[in-house]
Amino acid sequence: MNKLKSYFALLFVTGLLSSCSSYDRSDFTTDRTNKGDMYNILYYASLSGSSHNSQPWRVEVYKEDSILVFTDSLRKLNVIDPKEREFYISIGAFIENLNLAAGSYGYNTEIRINNAVTDKNIPTATIKLSKCKKTDFQISDIEKRRTLHTAFDTTEIKGNDLEALIKSAPENIHYAPSSFINGKYVKKNTINSYAQQAKNKEAQDELAKWFRFSNRDVKEKRDGLTTSGLDLNGLSGFVVRNFFNPEDSKKESFVNKAIEKTQMQAENCAGWIIITQPKNDIEAWINSGRLYQRVNLKCRKLSLGFQPMNQMIEEKNYESEANSFLDYKGTIHFVARIGYVKDYPDPVSVRRPVESFTTFK
């Protein structure tokens, strides 16, 4: 009888799981057939990565040949990113996708960065477009890009693959293998800095605002951290979606589980991508964002898992020591773990529709 009860219980839970799956990007497809080039270019731009999937951009389009990119100050992460470095890195990733998509549609881009933005009504970037021959960039690469939170293979990165990741900016893009002293340092301090941040009440409050556990929240906001985006699938995803709310993420048990998962991630990768710049200003941060996006796109083509893990440079007491110990040319702006993966699932993190962040003049 007990076996029979267990069998029906399993059937019941399986049914719930299949009928209550997490909303993801595929649930919000948009017909872009007659939307025009600018709309499509901005759609692909919006598929870039951003801290907490905050999508902190606003756009104005003029006469089908000029795009102004603004920041959305309501989407800042004031606790973990008080200097706004990651805020502008996210804008840089958006601009890189925009540039690549424009080329694919047959537009050359002239990008000018405003390095002294003092008002939300001043554009961070002005982009002038002019017709040209279409590039050979495969636009599907943007659609396939994603962050992975699973364990990666610890096998060494092949020389040709590593060269492909770094060659566009060898002075700014660095690689620290996990088995080398720099890689071991990054691993240890990523784990420790994450634990420190995870126990910070202000950081907990900020993070909770960006969790989208329920399908209703995902549907209404189409941004933030969803269970699918965090690779919480199957039974664990079902439980979080249906029995947790964002405030539960502050509980000690939840925090400890997150620390355990971060340790697993840091210990299961081939190494670390580290991006540096000689300056710390808006233009430098945007350039770092463009490089980050470029590396992430390349990782996907090479079947390399990619996950930003910036806690070491978000926590002030770890940041200064990391820059001194690692001794790369310039200041560290960005850190990510990488490693080969056997299966590369489709991207699932949701995006706001183009209309929600764009004004067509």
MARTOR-394689 format. One record per residue (C-alpha): residue number from 1; x, y, z. Coordinates in steps of 0.02 Angstrom, whole numbers, plus 32768, in hexadecimal, padded with zeros to 4 digits. Example, Ala and Ser with C-alpha at 12.3 -4.5 7.8 and 13.67 -1.06 7.14 Angstrom:
! residues 2
PT  num    xx    yy    zz
PT    1  8267  7F1F  8186
PT    2  82AC  7FCB  8165
! end
This chain:
! residues 361
PT  num    xx    yy    zz
PT    1  8000  8000  8000
PT    2  808D  8078  802D
PT    3  80E0  8056  7F85
PT    4  803B  807A  7F2E
PT    5  8028  811F  7F8B
PT    6  80D9  814F  7F5C
PT    7  80B5  8127  7EA6
PT    8  801A  8196  7EA2
PT    9  8076  821F  7EFF
PT   10  80FE  821A  7E7B
PT   11  807D  8224  7DF1
PT   12  802B  82B8  7E47
PT   13  80CD  8318  7E5C
PT   14  8103  82F0  7DAA
PT   15  805E  8333  7D6B
PT   16  8074  83D2  7DCE
PT   17  8123  83E6  7D8C
PT   18  80EE  83D5  7CD8
PT   19  805A  844B  7CEC
PT   20  80B4  84CE  7D56
PT   21  8158  84E3  7CFB
PT   22  81B4  8587  7D08
PT   23  8193  860F  7C89
PT   24  822A  8635  7C1F
PT   25  8257  8697  7B83
PT   26  81FE  861E  7B10
PT   27  8158  864D  7B61
PT   28  8168  8701  7B26
PT   29  818B  86F6  7A6D
PT   30  8167  8792  7A07
PT   31  813C  879A  794F
PT   32  81C2  880F  790A
PT   33  819C  87F0  7852
PT   34  815F  88A0  7829
PT   35  81B4  8900  78B5
PT   36  8244  8948  7851
PT   37  8301  893F  7862
PT   38  8313  89B2  78F8
PT   39  8295  894E  795D
PT   40  82EC  88AB  7934
PT   41  8399  88F1  795A
PT   42  835C  892C  7A05
PT   43  830B  8884  7A25
PT   44  83B3  882E  7A0D
PT   45  840B  88B4  7A73
PT   46  8396  888E  7B05
PT   47  83CE  87D7  7B08
PT   48  8472  880F  7B57
PT   49  84A0  87E2  7C09
PT   50  8488  885A  7C9B
PT   51  84A2  8854  7D57
PT   52  840D  87FB  7DA8
PT   53  83BE  8801  7CFA
PT   54  8391  88B4  7D27
PT   55  8393  88EF  7C70
PT   56  83C1  89A3  7C9F
PT   57  83AE  89F5  7BF4
PT   58  8339  8A72  7BA2
PT   59  833F  8A9D  7AE9
PT   60  8303  8B24  7A73
PT   61  8303  8B08  79B6
PT   62  8306  8B98  793A
PT   63  82E2  8B8D  7880
PT   64  831A  8AD8  7872
PT   65  83D1  8B0B  7877
PT   66  83F7  8B49  7926
PT   67  83E9  8AEE  79CD
PT   68  8401  8B40  7A76
PT   69  8426  8ACA  7B07
PT   70  83F9  8B08  7BB6
PT   71  8408  8AB5  7C60
PT   72  8371  8A8B  7CCA
PT   73  839F  8AC5  7D79
PT   74  830F  8A62  7DC5
PT   75  836D  89C3  7D95
PT   76  840E  89EA  7DF2
PT   77  8455  8971  7E73
PT   78  8489  89F1  7EF4
PT   79  84C5  8976  7F78
PT   80  8537  8901  7F17
PT   81  8562  897F  7E90
PT   82  856E  8A2C  7EE1
PT   83  85F0  8A68  7E63
PT   84  857B  8A37  7DD3
PT   85  8603  89D1  7D7F
PT   86  8594  893B  7D5E
PT   87  8505  89AF  7D30
PT   88  856B  89F3  7C9F
PT   89  85B6  894A  7C76
PT   90  8503  8910  7C57
PT   91  84EA  89A6  7BE3
PT   92  858B  8975  7B8A
PT   93  854C  88C4  7B6C
PT   94  84AB  890E  7B23
PT   95  8511  897E  7AAF
PT   96  857D  88EC  7A75
PT   97  84E4  8886  7A47
PT   98  849A  891D  79F0
PT   99  8539  8936  798B
PT  100  8540  887F  7956
PT  101  8487  8879  792B
PT  102  8492  891A  78C7
PT  103  8520  88D3  785F
PT  104  84BB  8836  783E
PT  105  842B  88A3  77FE
PT  106  849F  8908  778F
PT  107  84C6  89A1  77F9
PT  108  856B  89ED  782B
PT  109  856C  8A3A  78D9
PT  110  85C5  8AD6  7914
PT  111  85C2  8ACB  79D2
PT  112  85E9  8B5F  7A41
PT  113  85F0  8B4B  7AFE
PT  114  85C8  8BDA  7B73
PT  115  8647  8BC7  7BFE
PT  116  85FA  8C4D  7C6D
PT  117  8544  8C1C  7C83
PT  118  84FD  8C84  7D11
PT  119  8444  8C7C  7CEB
PT  120  83CE  8BEF  7CBC
PT  121  8393  8C55  7C27
PT  122  8442  8C58  7BDC
PT  123  8466  8BC2  7B6B
PT  124  84F4  8B50  7B9D
PT  125  8513  8B23  7AE6
PT  126  84E4  8B6E  7A3F
PT  127  84E4  8AF3  79B0
PT  128  84D9  8B2C  78FB
PT  129  84AC  8AA6  787C
PT  130  84D2  8AA4  77C2
PT  131  84AD  8A21  773F
PT  132  853A  89AA  770F
PT  133  8555  88F9  76D6
PT  134  8513  8878  7751
PT  135  8597  8827  77BE
PT  136  85AA  876B  77C9
PT  137  8581  876C  7883
PT  138  8500  86E6  78AB
PT  139  8471  873C  7905
PT  140  843D  8696  7951
PT  141  84DA  869E  79BE
PT  142  8488  8729  7A21
PT  143  83E9  86C4  7A39
PT  144  844B  862D  7A78
PT  145  84B7  868B  7AF7
PT  146  8493  8668  7BAD
PT  147  84DB  865B  7C5C
PT  148  84EA  85AD  7CA8
PT  149  84E5  858B  7D64
PT  150  850B  84D1  7D5A
PT  151  85B1  8477  7D77
PT  152  862F  8486  7CE8
PT  153  86B4  840C  7CB1
PT  154  875C  842E  7D04
PT  155  87BD  83F8  7C69
PT  156  883D  8478  7C2E
PT  157  8802  84EF  7BA6
PT  158  884B  84C4  7AFC
PT  159  88CE  853D  7ABD
PT  160  886E  856C  7A20
PT  161  87CF  858B  7A83
PT  162  882A  85F6  7B02
PT  163  887A  865B  7A77
PT  164  87CF  8678  7A29
PT  165  878C  86BC  7ACE
PT  166  881B  8734  7AEE
PT  167  885C  876B  7A44
PT  168  87E5  87FF  7A2D
PT  169  8831  8859  7AC5
PT  170  88C6  87FB  7B0E
PT  171  88F8  888D  7B7D
PT  172  884B  8890  7BCD
PT  173  8811  87DB  7BCD
PT  174  8872  8765  7C3F
PT  175  8860  86AE  7C68
PT  176  888B  865C  7D0E
PT  177  8885  859D  7D0A
PT  178  8838  8552  7DA7
PT  179  88D3  84E9  7DC7
PT  180  8949  8580  7DC6
PT  181  8969  85F6  7E56
PT  182  88FF  8684  7E10
PT  183  886E  860F  7DED
PT  184  8877  85C5  7E9B
PT  185  8878  8674  7EE3
PT  186  87DE  86A7  7E80
PT  187  8782  8608  7EB2
PT  188  87A4  861E  7F6C
PT  189  877A  86D6  7F70
PT  190  86DF  86C2  7F04
PT  191  869A  8646  7F82
PT  192  86C8  86AF  8019
PT  193  868C  8755  7FD0
PT  194  85E8  8707  7F9A
PT  195  85CC  86C4  804B
PT  196  85EE  8772  8091
PT  197  8577  87C4  8015
PT  198  84F0  8740  802D
PT  199  84EB  8764  80E8
PT  200  84E1  8821  80D1
PT  201  842E  8855  80F8
PT  202  842E  88E9  8080
PT  203  846E  887A  7FF4
PT  204  83E9  87F9  8020
PT  205  8361  887D  8015
PT  206  83A0  88B8  7F6C
PT  207  83AF  8809  7F25
PT  208  8300  87DA  7F61
PT  209  82B8  8868  7EF8
PT  210  82F9  8813  7E5B
PT  211  82C0  8761  7E7C
PT  212  822E  872C  7E0E
PT  213  81F9  8688  7E5C
PT  214  8143  867E  7E26
PT  215  810A  8674  7D73
PT  216  809B  870A  7D95
PT  217  8133  8775  7DC0
PT  218  8190  8737  7D26
PT  219  80FC  8761  7CB6
PT  220  80E1  880E  7D02
PT  221  8195  884A  7D09
PT  222  81F8  87E4  7C8A
PT  223  829E  880B  7CDD
PT  224  82FF  87D2  7D76
PT  225  8333  8726  7DB2
PT  226  82BA  869A  7D8A
PT  227  82C5  85E5  7DBF
PT  228  82E9  85B2  7D0B
PT  229  8370  8636  7CFA
PT  230  83C1  85F6  7D99
PT  231  83BB  8543  7D59
PT  232  8341  8511  7DE2
PT  233  82E4  848D  7D81
PT  234  827A  83F4  7DA6
PT  235  8240  83DB  7E59
PT  236  82AF  8463  7EA3
PT  237  826D  84E4  7E28
PT  238  81B9  84AD  7E48
PT  239  81CF  84C0  7F04
PT  240  821D  856D  7EF7
PT  241  819A  85AD  7E7C
PT  242  8106  8570  7EE1
PT  243  813C  8574  7F96
PT  244  81BD  8600  7FA1
PT  245  81B3  86BC  7F90
PT  246  8245  8734  7F79
PT  247  8249  875D  8033
PT  248  8271  86A6  8056
PT  249  8318  86C1  7FFE
PT  250  8354  871F  809A
PT  251  833A  8689  810D
PT  252  83D7  8636  8151
PT  253  83AF  858E  8102
PT  254  8398  85DC  8055
PT  255  8437  8644  8067
PT  256  849D  85AD  809D
PT  257  845E  8549  8008
PT  258  8490  85D8  7F94
PT  259  853E  85DB  7FE1
PT  260  854E  851F  7FC8
PT  261  851A  852F  7F13
PT  262  8596  85BC  7EF6
PT  263  8621  8552  7F3E
PT  264  85EF  84C3  7ECA
PT  265  85F3  853A  7E35
PT  266  869C  8584  7E62
PT  267  86E8  84D9  7E7B
PT  268  86A3  8494  7DD7
PT  269  86ED  84F8  7D49
PT  270  8789  84F8  7CDE
PT  271  87B9  85A9  7D0A
PT  272  878D  8661  7D12
PT  273  877A  86EC  7C93
PT  274  87B1  8792  7CDC
PT  275  8795  8837  7C7F
PT  276  87FB  88D1  7CAC
PT  277  8804  8985  7C71
PT  278  8886  8A0E  7C8C
PT  279  8800  8A86  7CCA
PT  280  8767  8A87  7D3A
PT  281  86E9  8AF3  7CE0
PT  282  8649  8ADD  7C7D
PT  283  86A0  8AC0  7BD7
PT  284  8714  8A3D  7C23
PT  285  8683  89E2  7C75
PT  286  8622  89E2  7BD3
PT  287  86B9  899C  7B78
PT  288  86C5  8913  7BFA
PT  289  860E  88EB  7BDD
PT  290  862B  88DD  7B24
PT  291  86BC  8866  7B41
PT  292  8658  87FF  7BBD
PT  293  85CB  87EA  7B40
PT  294  8647  87BD  7AB7
PT  295  8699  8737  7B23
PT  296  85F1  86F0  7B59
PT  297  85B8  86E0  7AA4
PT  298  865B  868A  7A76
PT  299  864E  8613  7B0A
PT  300  85A4  85D8  7ACE
PT  301  85EA  85AE  7A21
PT  302  8679  854C  7A72
PT  303  8605  84EB  7AE9
PT  304  8652  8545  7B7D
PT  305  85E1  8569  7C0F
PT  306  85E9  861D  7C4B
PT  307  85B1  866B  7CEF
PT  308  85DA  871B  7D2F
PT  309  8616  8713  7DE4
PT  310  8646  87C3  7E17
PT  311  8634  87B7  7ED4
PT  312  86F0  87C2  7EEE
PT  313  86F2  8871  7EA4
PT  314  8647  88A3  7EE8
PT  315  8680  888F  7F9D
PT  316  86F4  8921  7FC1
PT  317  8769  88C6  8039
PT  318  8787  883D  7FB8
PT  319  8793  88AF  7F20
PT  320  8831  890F  7F4F
PT  321  888F  8872  7F81
PT  322  885A  8818  7EE2
PT  323  889D  88A3  7E73
PT  324  8941  88A1  7ED3
PT  325  8957  87E4  7ED9
PT  326  8925  87BD  7E26
PT  327  898A  8850  7DE6
PT  328  893B  885B  7D3B
PT  329  8957  88F8  7CD5
PT  330  88CA  896F  7D02
PT  331  8838  8959  7D7A
PT  332  87CB  88BE  7D81
PT  333  871D  88E5  7D40
PT  334  86D3  8839  7D23
PT  335  86EA  8783  7D57
PT  336  8698  86E6  7D10
PT  337  86B4  862B  7D20
PT  338  86BC  85C0  7C83
PT  339  86CB  8509  7C56
PT  340  8691  848D  7BD5
PT  341  85E0  8449  7BE1
PT  342  8595  83B3  7B89
PT  343  84E6  83FA  7B79
PT  344  84C0  84B0  7B56
PT  345  8408  84D1  7B76
PT  346  83A7  855A  7B1E
PT  347  83A6  8606  7B71
PT  348  8316  8620  7BE9
PT  349  832F  86C8  7C3F
PT  350  829D  8739  7C16
PT  351  82A7  87E4  7BC3
PT  352  8238  887C  7BC2
PT  353  81E7  88A3  7B1B
PT  354  823C  8925  7AAF
PT  355  81A7  899B  7AC4
PT  356  81C4  89A1  7B80
PT  357  826F  89F2  7B74
PT  358  8269  8A4A  7ACB
PT  359  821D  8AEB  7A8B
PT  360  8212  8AFA  79CE
PT  361  8218  8BB2  79A0
! end
